Structures are given as C-alpha cells and as structure tokens.
C-alpha cells in the first residue's frame, strides 16, 4: 500500500499535553504504561515509522517527565503548550516547528497506543489521492459514548464533528465517531488555526472546528473510515487502560 505515494512531505504532531484527570493518578496520562511502555512511546514509534525526523510532540502537564520518557527511545522535537486550552491550541503551538518542506500534517493523540502504521498510511493515502485540505479518520462503533460524532448530510458529505458535551440527543445516536486522528494540508491548517474560537461548553479551542471552517470555505474534506475501532481506543480511565493492555498482545506491540 502507498508505494507510489511519497511521505517525505509529511510531518506528525503528537498531542501529549493532557492531565488525564479521570485516570485518578498523579502520573501524566500519556505516561501510563501498556505492554511495559508508556502510551506516548507506542504512538511516537508509529509516527517515526512514517515521518522519521519530522515528529513534534506537544507537552504541557509534567512536560519534562514526558520529554525524558520519549527521549529514552526517540529523537523528536517538542512544543510546549503553556495552558491546556484544547487540541486546536496544542496544534497551533506545534506549527512553527514544522519544517518548510512539510506539505501535509498528520495529527495523533498520545493516548492511542494500539494505532498501527498501516492505518495511518491508509488515512494519508486517502488524503493525498483526494487532494483534500482536511481528512478525518473515523470508525463505526456500537457504543459511541464519549466520542465526537461525525455528522454527515444526506449526500454523506461531512458537516462537522460534534463533541459529546455539545451534541444534541439525535447527534448522540450517531455511530460513526471521530478517531481523533487527522491529516491536513499544511497551508490550509495555518490559514484556519487562528479562526478556531472557544465557543463550546468546555471553553476550549477544538481542532475539530477546522472541519466546519473548511466546509464554510468550500474546501475539500474527506472522512476515511477504518474497520478496526480497537486501534483508536483512547485511554481516559484505568478501566480503559486495562482493556488496552488485554488487546495489546493481539497487535504484537
């Protein structure tokens, strides 16, 4: 897959700034371990396979501990998010670190340790083949609780991503959910990042708002749906951490 597509122009931003308050632990969320390695190390390993020297890890809570942990295994660049103002703000602080040669930006979360390289290549191939400005990785789940919902129109065009806290009762029934992994055209991303506003119940800058901005600008957005929702289980609680630990053997991590 993807042999005719060039990945040298891809930069990866790994979001690893969150506290993870629901983990009920003093350890930063991404430092919790799965298969004897911190979650963020699994994610960075996957990112490095694709982008080699073009990986930026965004840190904030326990920044030095996260840097020390990642640096044991990999050489990456870091960006510091001074305040935890949401994913849109996290990406914004990382953008200046992207090299001029980067044309496409892959955004990953540091708490999805089961993500596979083949899935990221599938997303990027779809992004490049469609010449999209924004591509969103989605998956269909039986229980969408806690996920952002992918809202489509009658023609299956993407309208927006609704976070659970902001979703209507009807939107909460949607089974197609946001995996929290995106690919953006870099020029487009830079042009929209300042348009994101914290007009939501969390008062945060949501990266997902880029989709709505792109739609208003009549830019091309694609939804790439993957078959295996297990790969994008985000870990927000110790229960989810246990679930991922059980699954990790199946992925040969």
N, C-alpha and C positions, 0 to 999 in steps of 0.2 A: 504493500500500500504506500502510495505517496512517493514512489521512486522518481517520478518526473517532476515532483514539486520541490522547490528549494526552500529550506528552512533557515538559511543563513541570515535572513532579514527579520527573524522573529526574536523578540525579547520577551522574557517572562517576569511578571511581577507576582510574588508570593505574599499574600496578606497574612501576617503572623503577629498582629499587634494586640489582639483582643485579650481581655482578662479571663473570660470563661467563668463568670461568677457562679453559673449553675453547676460547675464541677465541685463546688464546696471544698475547695482546696487552695492552699497558698501558692501552688505551682501555676505558672502561666499556662493557659490552655494548651498551646501547641507543644509544650514540653512534656505533656503526659505521654507515657510510653505505650507502644504497640509492638509486639514481637521484639522487645528489648531495645527499640529505638524510638526516640521522640517522634511524634506525629510529623512535625515540621521537617525532620530529616528524610522521612519517606517521600514527602511531597517535593522537596528540593532535589532529591535523587532523580525523580521523574522529570522535573523541569530541566535539569542539567543534561539529560539524555537528548533533549530537543534543542536547547538554546546554548549549551556549553558555557561560554563566557558571558552570556547576556542574561544573567539572572539577578534580579533585585529582590531582596527580602525586606518587607516593611515591618519594622519593630516599634514597640511602644512600651507596653507593660512588661516589666522585667527585661528591658531591651538587652542589657549586657549578658544576661544569662542565655537568652535566645541566640544572640550572636556567638557566644562561646560554644554553645552546643552545635550549631550549624558549622562553625569554623573547624570543629574537630574532624569533620568529614569532607567539607567542600569549601572552595574559594568562591565567594559570591560578593556582590555589592549590597550595601544596606541603605535604607532610607528610614528616617525616624519620624514617626507621626507624634507630634508633641501632645496633642489631645485626642482622645478617642471619639472622633466626630463622625465615624461611619466609613463605609467602604469607598465611597466617592472621594472623600478627603484622603484616605490611605493611598489610593491610586495617584491622586494629584501630587502627593509628596514624592512619589517614586518617578514620575515622568521626567524630571530634569536629569535623572541618572541614565536614561536610555541613550544609547549611542546613536549618532546621526544616521548610521547605516540601517537602523531598525525601521521597518515599514509596517510591521504588524506586531501587536502586543497581546500576549496571552496572559490572562489574569486567573490565578489559582488561589484557593484558600489553604492555609496551613493546617487545617484540621480535617482533611480528607485523605488519610494515609493509604487508602486502598486504590487510589486513582492509578490507572495504567497508561503507559506511554502510548499504546495503540489507540486509546480513546482520545487522547489529546491530538494525535495525528489525524484522526478521523474528523475532529472538530476543525482543525486548521485546514485540512484539505477541502472541506465543505465551504469554509470561509473564503479561501482563495479561489476555488472554482466558481463560486457565485459572485466573486468580486464585491463581497459585502463590506459595508462600513462597520457593522456590528454583528457578531454571531454569538448566540447563546446556546450553551449545552443544556439540554432538557432531558427528563426521563419521566416515564409514567409509573406512578405508584398507587397501591391500593389505599394507603392511608397518607394523605398529603399534609396532615397536621404539622405545622411548624415550618413548612417550606413556602417560599414565594411561588405564587401560581402564575403560570404562563397564560395570559389572556389573549385569545385569538378572535378575529372577526369571522363572519360567515365564509369568507374565502380562505380561511386558515392563515391569513396574514397576522403577524404579531402586532398587538395593540400596546401591551405593556406587561410589566411584571408587578404583581401586587403582593407586597409582604403581608404575612398573615394578620399582623396588627392593624393593617389598613384595608383589608379585604372585606367585601360585602358577604352576606350569607351565601348568595349564589356563587360568587367567586371562590368561596371556601370549598365548594363542591368539586372544583376543577381538579382532575387527577394528574394533569401534566404539570410538572414542577420544575423550577429553576434549580439546576445543579450547582449554581454558584461559580461556574467556570465560563469564561468569555474570551472571545478573540475580537480585537478592534483594529481597524485601520488607524495607525498612529496619528496621522494628521487630523483625522476626524476626532479622535479621542481628545487631542489637545484643544481642538476648536470647541468642544462641548463641555469640557470638565468644569469650567467656571460658570456654566449655566445651571448646574445642579443646585437646587435650593432645599433647605431642610424643612419642607412643607409636609410633614408627616407626624404621626403620633409619637415617634421616637425622637423627633427634632435632630435627625441625623442626615448627613449627605449620602444618599443611597446611590451606589454605582448603577443600580438597575434603572434609575431615572434616565440614563443615557438612551435607553430604548425609546422612551416616549419622545425625547428630544429629536432623535433620529427620524421617527415617524413624522413628526411635525415638519421636519426639513425635507421629507420625501426621499430620505436616504434608504439604501438597501439594508434590511435587517433579515437575518435568517435564523431559524430555530433548527438546531441539529439535535435530533432525538437519539439517545443511546439506549441500548437494550438492557443494560445491566445496572439497575439502580444501586446495587450493593457498593459499587465503586465510589459512589459520591455520598455515602452516609457521612454526614458531618457529625463530629463528636461534640456535643454540648453538655452531656451529663455523664456520670460514671457508669450508668446503665448502658449508654451508647458505646462507651469505651470498651465495656465488656463484650458487647455484641461484635464490635470490630475486631477485637482480639480473637474471638472464635472464628471469624471469617478469614483472618489473615493467612492462615495455613493454605486455604483454597487458592490464594493468589500467589503462593510461592514467594512471598516477600522475605 
